[in-house]
Amino acid sequence: MIKIANQLWIEAGEVIGSEVIYTIGLTPDLQDEAGEISYASIADLGEIIEDETILNLEASKAAIEIPAPFNAVIIERNEAAETSTNLLDSDSKTDNWIVKVKSVDSTVFDQLENFKA
């Protein structure tokens, strides 16, 4: 299931132990609003609180600071996207993801709007 919040798509994925791992990436709307991305700074590994900055972008149309959609623990970052920002311009979720997180309240996730690609 894929949800949307703060112009980010959020996909519930694999389960490790009792933890669901969620992948977060850029929606087409955010990509269109930003234009060609020239710089990206992704939040560090570890705890992130709802509304803290999860991603800073500089792009041809705008500089955008994107807040985290919920409390979580970042367990993986798409470091390749920080050096090859064209990955974030991609239509592919395997390229334009920014972080993988755990420790997400499933009730909060379930209440998010469904993503319509």
Secondary structure, DSSP 4 states (H G I P E B T S, - for coil): -EEEETTEEEEEEEEETTEEEEEEEE-HHHHHHH-SEEEEEEPPSEEE-TTSEEEEEEESS-EEEEE-SS-EEEEEE-HHHHH-GGGGG-S-TTTSEEEEEE---HHHHHHSEEP--
